[in-house]
Amino acid sequence: MVMVHIDCHQNAIRRSGGGRNVDEWSKASLHNAGAKCNALTPIAIGTASEADWALAINRYQADLEVAAPVPPLCRAIVFVDICELIDKFGQVHQIIGLISIHPSRSFSEASQGGGRESNAQYLAVLHLLALCLPPDELPTRNARHRVVSFLMTELTLQSWLEQRVDVLRAALADYTTEGHANTWDSLRPVCLTWAFVDRYFRDVIPIDSEDRLEWLQSHILETLHKTSTFVKKFDEEIAPLSAPEPFCELMGVFYGTFF
């Protein structure tokens, strides 16, 4: 999967004649290929030899180092990227009425392609990459990121379902102890993060095998295809909720337990 800054992509379009048309991505590809921020993220589907996989990881590290100062690639670093991606996915809904100009949607709107769907699909690639790297301590610096960490630790959908309510309860308690008010407007970000993880488990990666990595690898194409529907349902059903009661009703949790 290819990454490139939106500014670099837009500059590439302008240099190749500009304007939005069906060949936008093809026209920009030559310039994007030479951009310093261009990087091929390896997809860990388990078919490469150990030597080829090591070569791909080393190239990815080198590409990232050209674009920005980055530490050595490890599971914790990729987890931080996953958290940032999910944070931005939820933040687009934090300012009602300003969604159309929020920076978190800039790529989708400015380029008229990619954006939220591509970012959500990229989560599947990062998830696989992280799980293929040696385990280490995850930097869960706040309540939202502690919720996201369950994507890294839960082995099956069933194990998530058995504790999803407890995870939400603990996240809300953590969030208020971090200094956030006990109001819907204040708690909404952590609720959206929990809802993202919950729906991602249930609708996108319903893992039913104890070998989580093998399941994710064998279902990667299905996961990518399901993501577009997942984003649409999240944006239409969950994100617009403006009070805790309808949120609890939609997500199947008892309102009195949390608010």
CYANA upper distance limits for C-alpha pairs under 8 A (distance plus 0.5 A):
  1 MET  CA     40 LEU  CA      6.03
  1 MET  CA     41 THR  CA      5.65
  1 MET  CA     42 PRO  CA      7.40
  1 MET  CA     43 ILE  CA      7.83
  1 MET  CA    122 TYR  CA      8.29
  1 MET  CA    125 VAL  CA      8.42
  2 VAL  CA     38 ASN  CA      7.28
  2 VAL  CA     39 ALA  CA      6.20
  2 VAL  CA     40 LEU  CA      5.25
  2 VAL  CA     41 THR  CA      6.77
  3 MET  CA     37 CYS  CA      7.78
  3 MET  CA     38 ASN  CA      6.07
  3 MET  CA     39 ALA  CA      5.92
  3 MET  CA     40 LEU  CA      7.18
  3 MET  CA     41 THR  CA      8.02
  4 VAL  CA      8 CYS  CA      7.23
  4 VAL  CA      9 HIS  CA      7.22
  4 VAL  CA     32 ASN  CA      7.48
  4 VAL  CA     35 ALA  CA      8.19
  4 VAL  CA     37 CYS  CA      5.98
  4 VAL  CA     38 ASN  CA      5.38
  4 VAL  CA     39 ALA  CA      7.56
  5 HIS  CA      9 HIS  CA      6.77
  5 HIS  CA     37 CYS  CA      7.06
  5 HIS  CA     38 ASN  CA      8.37
  6 ILE  CA     10 GLN  CA      6.58
  6 ILE  CA    107 PHE  CA      6.56
  6 ILE  CA    111 SER  CA      8.03
  7 ASP  CA     11 ASN  CA      6.54
  8 CYS  CA     12 ALA  CA      6.59
  8 CYS  CA     32 ASN  CA      7.40
  8 CYS  CA     35 ALA  CA      7.55
  9 HIS  CA     13 ILE  CA      6.90
  9 HIS  CA     28 ALA  CA      7.02
  9 HIS  CA     32 ASN  CA      6.86
 10 GLN  CA     14 ARG  CA      6.81
 10 GLN  CA    111 SER  CA      7.68
 11 ASN  CA     15 ARG  CA      6.61
 12 ALA  CA     16 SER  CA      6.72
 12 ALA  CA     27 LYS  CA      8.24
 12 ALA  CA     28 ALA  CA      5.42
 12 ALA  CA     29 SER  CA      8.30
 12 ALA  CA     31 HIS  CA      5.86
 12 ALA  CA     32 ASN  CA      6.98
 13 ILE  CA     17 GLY  CA      6.94
 13 ILE  CA     18 GLY  CA      5.36
 13 ILE  CA     19 GLY  CA      7.73
 13 ILE  CA     24 GLU  CA      7.24
 13 ILE  CA     27 LYS  CA      7.04
 13 ILE  CA     28 ALA  CA      5.66
 14 ARG  CA     18 GLY  CA      4.50
 14 ARG  CA     19 GLY  CA      7.86
 16 SER  CA     27 LYS  CA      6.68
 16 SER  CA     28 ALA  CA      7.33
 19 GLY  CA     24 GLU  CA      8.27
 20 ARG  CA     24 GLU  CA      6.60
 23 ASP  CA     27 LYS  CA      6.41
 24 GLU  CA     28 ALA  CA      6.72
 25 TRP  CA     29 SER  CA      6.44
 26 SER  CA     30 LEU  CA      8.21
 28 ALA  CA     32 ASN  CA      6.44
 29 SER  CA     33 ALA  CA      6.44
 30 LEU  CA     34 GLY  CA      7.40
 31 HIS  CA     35 ALA  CA      7.02
 32 ASN  CA     38 ASN  CA      6.95
 33 ALA  CA     38 ASN  CA      6.71
 34 GLY  CA     38 ASN  CA      7.65
 36 LYS  CA     63 ASP  CA      8.24
 36 LYS  CA     66 VAL  CA      6.83
 36 LYS  CA     67 ALA  CA      5.93
 37 CYS  CA     63 ASP  CA      7.97
 37 CYS  CA     64 LEU  CA      7.81
 37 CYS  CA     66 VAL  CA      7.83
 37 CYS  CA     67 ALA  CA      5.28
 38 ASN  CA     63 ASP  CA      7.83
 38 ASN  CA     67 ALA  CA      8.39
 39 ALA  CA     60 TYR  CA      7.08
 39 ALA  CA     63 ASP  CA      6.09
 39 ALA  CA     64 LEU  CA      7.33
 40 LEU  CA     60 TYR  CA      6.92
 40 LEU  CA     63 ASP  CA      8.46
 41 THR  CA     60 TYR  CA      6.76
 41 THR  CA    125 VAL  CA      8.37
 42 PRO  CA     56 ALA  CA      6.78
 42 PRO  CA     57 ILE  CA      7.43
 42 PRO  CA     60 TYR  CA      7.79
 42 PRO  CA    125 VAL  CA      8.39
 42 PRO  CA    129 LEU  CA      7.99
 43 ILE  CA    125 VAL  CA      6.26
 43 ILE  CA    128 LEU  CA      7.60
 43 ILE  CA    129 LEU  CA      7.18
 44 ALA  CA    125 VAL  CA      8.02
 44 ALA  CA    128 LEU  CA      6.25
 44 ALA  CA    129 LEU  CA      6.18
 44 ALA  CA    132 CYS  CA      7.43
 44 ALA  CA    217 GLN  CA      7.62
 45 ILE  CA    128 LEU  CA      8.15
 45 ILE  CA    217 GLN  CA      5.17
 45 ILE  CA    218 SER  CA      7.70
 45 ILE  CA    220 ILE  CA      8.08
 46 GLY  CA    217 GLN  CA      7.35
 48 ALA  CA     52 ASP  CA      6.37
 48 ALA  CA     53 TRP  CA      6.28
 49 SER  CA     53 TRP  CA      6.56
 50 GLU  CA     54 ALA  CA      6.66
 51 ALA  CA     55 LEU  CA      6.72
 52 ASP  CA     56 ALA  CA      6.70
 53 TRP  CA     57 ILE  CA      6.71
 54 ALA  CA     58 ASN  CA      6.62
 55 LEU  CA     59 ARG  CA      6.63
 56 ALA  CA     60 TYR  CA      6.64
 57 ILE  CA     61 GLN  CA      6.69
 58 ASN  CA     62 ALA  CA      6.68
 59 ARG  CA     63 ASP  CA      6.59
 60 TYR  CA     64 LEU  CA      6.72
 61 GLN  CA     65 GLU  CA      6.71
 61 GLN  CA     72 PRO  CA      7.70
 61 GLN  CA     73 LEU  CA      7.04
 62 ALA  CA     66 VAL  CA      6.87
 63 ASP  CA     67 ALA  CA      7.09
 64 LEU  CA     68 ALA  CA      6.63
 64 LEU  CA     69 PRO  CA      8.17
 64 LEU  CA     70 VAL  CA      7.34
 65 GLU  CA     69 PRO  CA      6.00
 65 GLU  CA     70 VAL  CA      6.34
 71 PRO  CA     77 ILE  CA      8.38
 73 LEU  CA     77 ILE  CA      6.79
 73 LEU  CA     78 VAL  CA      7.86
 74 CYS  CA     78 VAL  CA      6.98
 74 CYS  CA    130 ALA  CA      7.84
 74 CYS  CA    133 LEU  CA      6.60
 74 CYS  CA    134 PRO  CA      7.57
 74 CYS  CA    136 ASP  CA      8.44
 75 ARG  CA     79 PHE  CA      6.56
 75 ARG  CA    129 LEU  CA      8.45
 75 ARG  CA    130 ALA  CA      5.26
 75 ARG  CA    131 LEU  CA      7.52
 75 ARG  CA    133 LEU  CA      5.95
 75 ARG  CA    134 PRO  CA      6.99
 75 ARG  CA    135 PRO  CA      6.77
 75 ARG  CA    136 ASP  CA      6.93
 75 ARG  CA    138 LEU  CA      8.17
 76 ALA  CA     80 VAL  CA      6.82
 76 ALA  CA    130 ALA  CA      8.30
 76 ALA  CA    136 ASP  CA      6.94
 76 ALA  CA    137 GLU  CA      7.09
 76 ALA  CA    138 LEU  CA      5.58
 76 ALA  CA    139 PRO  CA      7.01
 77 ILE  CA     81 ASP  CA      7.11
 78 VAL  CA     82 ILE  CA      6.81
 78 VAL  CA    126 LEU  CA      7.10
 78 VAL  CA    129 LEU  CA      8.07
 78 VAL  CA    130 ALA  CA      6.20
 79 PHE  CA     83 CYS  CA      6.71
 79 PHE  CA    126 LEU  CA      8.49
 79 PHE  CA    127 HIS  CA      8.49
 79 PHE  CA    130 ALA  CA      7.23
 79 PHE  CA    138 LEU  CA      7.52
 79 PHE  CA    139 PRO  CA      8.43
 79 PHE  CA    149 SER  CA      8.37
 80 VAL  CA     84 GLU  CA      6.69
 80 VAL  CA    139 PRO  CA      7.79
 81 ASP  CA     85 LEU  CA      6.61
 81 ASP  CA    126 LEU  CA      8.42
 82 ILE  CA     86 ILE  CA      6.78
 82 ILE  CA    123 LEU  CA      6.92
 82 ILE  CA    126 LEU  CA      7.24
 82 ILE  CA    127 HIS  CA      8.01
 83 CYS  CA     87 ASP  CA      6.45
 83 CYS  CA    145 HIS  CA      6.58
 83 CYS  CA    148 VAL  CA      7.10
 84 GLU  CA     88 LYS  CA      6.68
 85 LEU  CA     89 PHE  CA      6.71
 85 LEU  CA    119 ASN  CA      7.51
 85 LEU  CA    120 ALA  CA      8.42
 85 LEU  CA    123 LEU  CA      7.95
 86 ILE  CA     90 GLY  CA      6.82
 86 ILE  CA    193 THR  CA      7.71
 86 ILE  CA    196 PHE  CA      8.47
 87 ASP  CA     91 GLN  CA      6.53
 87 ASP  CA    193 THR  CA      7.91
 88 LYS  CA     92 VAL  CA      7.02
 88 LYS  CA    104 SER  CA      6.14
 89 PHE  CA    104 SER  CA      7.45
 89 PHE  CA    116 ARG  CA      7.50
 90 GLY  CA     94 GLN  CA      7.69
 90 GLY  CA    189 PRO  CA      7.44
 90 GLY  CA    192 LEU  CA      6.84
 90 GLY  CA    193 THR  CA      7.25
 91 GLN  CA     95 ILE  CA      8.40
 91 GLN  CA    104 SER  CA      7.48
 91 GLN  CA    189 PRO  CA      7.89
 92 VAL  CA     99 ILE  CA      6.41
 92 VAL  CA    102 HIS  CA      6.59
 92 VAL  CA    103 PRO  CA      8.18
 92 VAL  CA    104 SER  CA      6.01
 92 VAL  CA    105 ARG  CA      7.20
 93 HIS  CA     99 ILE  CA      6.80
 93 HIS  CA    239 ALA  CA      6.78
 93 HIS  CA    240 PRO  CA      8.19
 94 GLN  CA    189 PRO  CA      7.85
 95 ILE  CA     99 ILE  CA      7.07
 98 LEU  CA    102 HIS  CA      6.61
 99 ILE  CA    105 ARG  CA      8.19
100 SER  CA    105 ARG  CA      7.78
101 ILE  CA    105 ARG  CA      7.75
101 ILE  CA    106 SER  CA      7.67
102 HIS  CA    106 SER  CA      7.31
105 ARG  CA    109 GLU  CA      6.78
105 ARG  CA    115 GLY  CA      7.04
105 ARG  CA    116 ARG  CA      7.41
106 SER  CA    110 ALA  CA      6.05
106 SER  CA    111 SER  CA      8.44
106 SER  CA    115 GLY  CA      8.06
107 PHE  CA    111 SER  CA      6.16
107 PHE  CA    112 GLN  CA      8.01
107 PHE  CA    113 GLY  CA      8.05
107 PHE  CA    114 GLY  CA      7.49
107 PHE  CA    115 GLY  CA      5.58
108 SER  CA    112 GLN  CA      5.80
108 SER  CA    113 GLY  CA      5.81
108 SER  CA    114 GLY  CA      5.82
108 SER  CA    115 GLY  CA      4.21
108 SER  CA    116 ARG  CA      7.01
109 GLU  CA    113 GLY  CA      7.74
109 GLU  CA    115 GLY  CA      7.95
114 GLY  CA    118 SER  CA      5.48
114 GLY  CA    119 ASN  CA      8.16
115 GLY  CA    119 ASN  CA      6.50
116 ARG  CA    120 ALA  CA      6.59
116 ARG  CA    231 VAL  CA      7.93
117 GLU  CA    121 GLN  CA      6.66
117 GLU  CA    227 THR  CA      7.35
117 GLU  CA    228 SER  CA      6.17
117 GLU  CA    231 VAL  CA      6.91
118 SER  CA    122 TYR  CA      6.52
119 ASN  CA    123 LEU  CA      6.98
120 ALA  CA    124 ALA  CA      7.76
120 ALA  CA    227 THR  CA      6.97
120 ALA  CA    231 VAL  CA      7.93
121 GLN  CA    125 VAL  CA      7.54
121 GLN  CA    223 THR  CA      8.39
121 GLN  CA    224 LEU  CA      5.95
121 GLN  CA    227 THR  CA      6.57
122 TYR  CA    126 LEU  CA      6.73
123 LEU  CA    127 HIS  CA      6.38
124 ALA  CA    128 LEU  CA      6.82
124 ALA  CA    220 ILE  CA      7.84
124 ALA  CA    223 THR  CA      7.60
124 ALA  CA    224 LEU  CA      7.58
125 VAL  CA    129 LEU  CA      6.69
126 LEU  CA    130 ALA  CA      6.49
127 HIS  CA    131 LEU  CA      6.83
127 HIS  CA    151 LEU  CA      8.43
127 HIS  CA    152 MET  CA      8.18
128 LEU  CA    132 CYS  CA      6.77
128 LEU  CA    213 LEU  CA      7.76
128 LEU  CA    216 LEU  CA      7.57
128 LEU  CA    217 GLN  CA      7.78
129 LEU  CA    133 LEU  CA      7.12
131 LEU  CA    135 PRO  CA      8.13
131 LEU  CA    152 MET  CA      7.73
131 LEU  CA    213 LEU  CA      7.44
132 CYS  CA    213 LEU  CA      8.39
138 LEU  CA    149 SER  CA      7.96
140 THR  CA    145 HIS  CA      5.61
140 THR  CA    146 ARG  CA      5.61
140 THR  CA    149 SER  CA      7.76
141 ARG  CA    145 HIS  CA      7.07
141 ARG  CA    146 ARG  CA      7.95
142 ASN  CA    146 ARG  CA      6.85
142 ASN  CA    174 ASP  CA      8.48
142 ASN  CA    175 TYR  CA      8.16
142 ASN  CA    178 GLU  CA      8.44
143 ALA  CA    147 VAL  CA      7.00
143 ALA  CA    171 ALA  CA      5.90
143 ALA  CA    172 LEU  CA      8.20
143 ALA  CA    174 ASP  CA      6.15
143 ALA  CA    175 TYR  CA      6.05
143 ALA  CA    190 VAL  CA      7.65
144 ARG  CA    148 VAL  CA      6.98
144 ARG  CA    171 ALA  CA      7.54
144 ARG  CA    175 TYR  CA      8.44
144 ARG  CA    189 PRO  CA      8.36
144 ARG  CA    190 VAL  CA      5.85
144 ARG  CA    193 THR  CA      6.69
144 ARG  CA    194 TRP  CA      8.03
145 HIS  CA    149 SER  CA      6.65
146 ARG  CA    150 PHE  CA      7.77
146 ARG  CA    171 ALA  CA      8.14
147 VAL  CA    167 VAL  CA      7.52
147 VAL  CA    168 LEU  CA      8.49
147 VAL  CA    171 ALA  CA      7.38
147 VAL  CA    193 THR  CA      7.72
147 VAL  CA    194 TRP  CA      6.72
147 VAL  CA    197 VAL  CA      8.01
148 VAL  CA    152 MET  CA      8.23
148 VAL  CA    193 THR  CA      7.91
148 VAL  CA    194 TRP  CA      8.15
148 VAL  CA    197 VAL  CA      7.08
149 SER  CA    153 THR  CA      7.01
150 PHE  CA    154 GLU  CA      5.98
150 PHE  CA    160 TRP  CA      8.49
151 LEU  CA    197 VAL  CA      7.73
154 GLU  CA    159 SER  CA      6.98
154 GLU  CA    160 TRP  CA      6.83
155 LEU  CA    159 SER  CA      7.33
155 LEU  CA    207 ILE  CA      7.87
155 LEU  CA    209 SER  CA      8.31
155 LEU  CA    210 GLU  CA      6.65
155 LEU  CA    211 ASP  CA      7.96
155 LEU  CA    212 ARG  CA      6.07
156 THR  CA    160 TRP  CA      7.10
156 THR  CA    206 PRO  CA      7.62
156 THR  CA    207 ILE  CA      5.26
156 THR  CA    208 ASP  CA      6.08
156 THR  CA    209 SER  CA      7.03
156 THR  CA    210 GLU  CA      7.14
156 THR  CA    212 ARG  CA      7.43
157 LEU  CA    161 LEU  CA      6.71
157 LEU  CA    201 PHE  CA      6.54
157 LEU  CA    202 ARG  CA      7.20
157 LEU  CA    205 ILE  CA      8.10
157 LEU  CA    206 PRO  CA      5.62
157 LEU  CA    207 ILE  CA      5.66
157 LEU  CA    208 ASP  CA      6.91
158 GLN  CA    162 GLU  CA      6.74
158 GLN  CA    208 ASP  CA      7.97
159 SER  CA    163 GLN  CA      7.33
160 TRP  CA    164 ARG  CA      6.15
160 TRP  CA    198 ASP  CA      8.50
160 TRP  CA    201 PHE  CA      8.18
161 LEU  CA    165 VAL  CA      8.49
163 GLN  CA    167 VAL  CA      6.61
164 ARG  CA    168 LEU  CA      6.84
164 ARG  CA    198 ASP  CA      7.79
165 VAL  CA    169 ARG  CA      6.72
165 VAL  CA    253 VAL  CA      7.48
166 ASP  CA    170 ALA  CA      6.59
167 VAL  CA    171 ALA  CA      6.52
168 LEU  CA    172 LEU  CA      6.67
168 LEU  CA    191 CYS  CA      8.02
168 LEU  CA    194 TRP  CA      7.05
169 ARG  CA    173 ALA  CA      6.80
169 ARG  CA    257 THR  CA      8.32
169 ARG  CA    258 PHE  CA      6.90
170 ALA  CA    174 ASP  CA      6.55
171 ALA  CA    175 TYR  CA      6.47
171 ALA  CA    190 VAL  CA      7.61
172 LEU  CA    176 THR  CA      6.79
172 LEU  CA    187 LEU  CA      7.59
172 LEU  CA    190 VAL  CA      7.63
172 LEU  CA    191 CYS  CA      8.34
172 LEU  CA    258 PHE  CA      8.14
173 ALA  CA    177 THR  CA      6.88
174 ASP  CA    178 GLU  CA      6.79
175 TYR  CA    179 GLY  CA      7.55
175 TYR  CA    180 HIS  CA      6.58
175 TYR  CA    187 LEU  CA      7.89
175 TYR  CA    190 VAL  CA      7.90
176 THR  CA    180 HIS  CA      5.18
176 THR  CA    181 ALA  CA      6.56
176 THR  CA    182 ASN  CA      6.84
180 HIS  CA    186 SER  CA      6.63
180 HIS  CA    187 LEU  CA      7.82
181 ALA  CA    186 SER  CA      6.21
181 ALA  CA    187 LEU  CA      7.85
182 ASN  CA    186 SER  CA      7.14
182 ASN  CA    187 LEU  CA      7.11
183 THR  CA    187 LEU  CA      6.49
184 TRP  CA    188 ARG  CA      6.02
184 TRP  CA    243 ALA  CA      6.79
184 TRP  CA    244 PRO  CA      6.65
187 LEU  CA    191 CYS  CA      6.80
188 ARG  CA    192 LEU  CA      6.56
189 PRO  CA    193 THR  CA      6.77
190 VAL  CA    194 TRP  CA      6.67
191 CYS  CA    195 ALA  CA      6.56
192 LEU  CA    196 PHE  CA      6.50
192 LEU  CA    238 ILE  CA      8.27
192 LEU  CA    239 ALA  CA      7.81
193 THR  CA    197 VAL  CA      6.87
194 TRP  CA    198 ASP  CA      6.52
195 ALA  CA    199 ARG  CA      6.46
195 ALA  CA    238 ILE  CA      8.30
195 ALA  CA    251 MET  CA      7.95
196 PHE  CA    200 TYR  CA      6.41
196 PHE  CA    234 PHE  CA      8.09
197 VAL  CA    201 PHE  CA      6.68
198 ASP  CA    202 ARG  CA      6.75
199 ARG  CA    203 ASP  CA      6.01
199 ARG  CA    204 VAL  CA      7.87
199 ARG  CA    230 PHE  CA      8.19
200 TYR  CA    204 VAL  CA      5.51
200 TYR  CA    205 ILE  CA      6.78
200 TYR  CA    230 PHE  CA      7.90
201 PHE  CA    205 ILE  CA      5.43
201 PHE  CA    206 PRO  CA      5.97
201 PHE  CA    207 ILE  CA      8.18
202 ARG  CA    206 PRO  CA      5.76
203 ASP  CA    226 LYS  CA      8.09
203 ASP  CA    230 PHE  CA      7.35
204 VAL  CA    223 THR  CA      6.21
204 VAL  CA    226 LYS  CA      6.28
204 VAL  CA    227 THR  CA      7.05
204 VAL  CA    230 PHE  CA      7.58
205 ILE  CA    216 LEU  CA      7.99
205 ILE  CA    223 THR  CA      7.08
207 ILE  CA    212 ARG  CA      7.23
207 ILE  CA    215 TRP  CA      7.16
207 ILE  CA    216 LEU  CA      8.20
209 SER  CA    215 TRP  CA      7.10
211 ASP  CA    215 TRP  CA      6.78
212 ARG  CA    216 LEU  CA      6.70
213 LEU  CA    217 GLN  CA      6.61
214 GLU  CA    218 SER  CA      6.59
215 TRP  CA    219 HIS  CA      6.60
216 LEU  CA    220 ILE  CA      6.32
219 HIS  CA    223 THR  CA      6.48
220 ILE  CA    224 LEU  CA      6.74
221 LEU  CA    225 HIS  CA      6.74
222 GLU  CA    226 LYS  CA      6.59
223 THR  CA    227 THR  CA      6.78
224 LEU  CA    228 SER  CA      8.14
225 HIS  CA    229 THR  CA      8.37
226 LYS  CA    230 PHE  CA      6.74
227 THR  CA    231 VAL  CA      6.63
228 SER  CA    232 LYS  CA      6.78
229 THR  CA    233 LYS  CA      6.63
230 PHE  CA    234 PHE  CA      6.58
231 VAL  CA    235 ASP  CA      6.57
232 LYS  CA    236 GLU  CA      6.56
233 LYS  CA    237 GLU  CA      6.02
233 LYS  CA    238 ILE  CA      7.85
234 PHE  CA    238 ILE  CA      5.57
234 PHE  CA    239 ALA  CA      6.62
235 ASP  CA    239 ALA  CA      5.65
235 ASP  CA    240 PRO  CA      7.61
236 GLU  CA    240 PRO  CA      7.16
237 GLU  CA    241 LEU  CA      7.92
238 ILE  CA    247 PHE  CA      7.70
238 ILE  CA    250 LEU  CA      8.33
241 LEU  CA    246 PRO  CA      7.13
241 LEU  CA    247 PHE  CA      6.68
242 SER  CA    246 PRO  CA      8.36
242 SER  CA    247 PHE  CA      8.50
243 ALA  CA    247 PHE  CA      7.10
244 PRO  CA    248 CYS  CA      6.59
244 PRO  CA    255 TYR  CA      7.82
244 PRO  CA    259 PHE  CA      7.89
245 GLU  CA    249 GLU  CA      6.74
245 GLU  CA    255 TYR  CA      6.62
246 PRO  CA    250 LEU  CA      6.49
247 PHE  CA    251 MET  CA      6.60
248 CYS  CA    252 GLY  CA      6.34
248 CYS  CA    253 VAL  CA      5.50
248 CYS  CA    254 PHE  CA      6.69
248 CYS  CA    255 TYR  CA      6.02
249 GLU  CA    253 VAL  CA      6.90
249 GLU  CA    254 PHE  CA      7.90
249 GLU  CA    255 TYR  CA      8.04
254 PHE  CA    258 PHE  CA      7.93
255 TYR  CA    259 PHE  CA      6.59
